[in-house]
C-alpha cells in the first residue's frame, strides 16, 4: 500500500515538473481574438456565441 502511494506521488511529481510558461514574444501581437459566449445549464445545457479573429488589420 505504501509502495503504491509513493509510486503515485513520484509519478505525479515527475509528470508535473515540466510545466512552465512560455516567454512572451517581443514586439506587438500579430493577431487578436475576441470571443463572446453565453452558456446556460439547468437540466440540459446549451451555448451560443461567436468570435472575431483580426490578423494584420483584417477580420
C-alpha positions in Angstrom: 0.0 0.0 0.0 2.8 2.4 0.9 4.7 1.5 -2.3 1.6 2.3 -4.4 1.1 5.7 -2.8 4.8 6.5 -3.1 4.8 5.4 -6.8 1.7 7.5 -7.5 3.2 10.6 -5.8 6.6 10.2 -7.5 5.0 9.8 -10.9 2.8 12.8 -10.3 5.8 14.9 -9.4 7.8 13.8 -12.4 4.9 14.5 -14.8 4.1 17.9 -13.4 7.8 19.0 -13.1 8.0 20.0 -16.8 5.1 22.6 -16.7 6.4 26.1 -17.3 5.2 29.2 -19.0 6.5 30.2 -22.4 8.3 33.6 -22.6 6.4 36.5 -24.1 7.4 37.3 -27.7 9.0 40.6 -28.3 7.0 43.3 -30.2 3.3 43.9 -30.7 1.0 40.9 -31.1 0.3 39.9 -34.8 -3.3 38.9 -34.1 -6.1 39.3 -31.6 -9.1 37.1 -30.8 -12.4 38.3 -29.3 -14.8 35.7 -28.1 -18.4 36.2 -26.9 -20.2 33.3 -25.4 -23.3 32.6 -23.4 -23.7 29.3 -21.7 -26.9 28.1 -20.0 -27.3 24.9 -18.0 -30.0 23.5 -15.7 -31.3 20.1 -16.6 -29.9 20.4 -20.1 -27.3 22.7 -21.4 -26.7 24.9 -24.4 -24.2 27.5 -25.6 -24.3 30.3 -28.2 -21.6 32.7 -29.2 -19.3 33.9 -31.8 -15.9 35.4 -32.3 -13.6 37.6 -34.4 -10.0 36.9 -35.4 -8.1 40.0 -36.5 -4.8 39.3 -38.3 -2.8 42.2 -39.8 -5.8 44.5 -39.6 -8.1 42.1 -41.4 -11.1 40.4 -39.9 
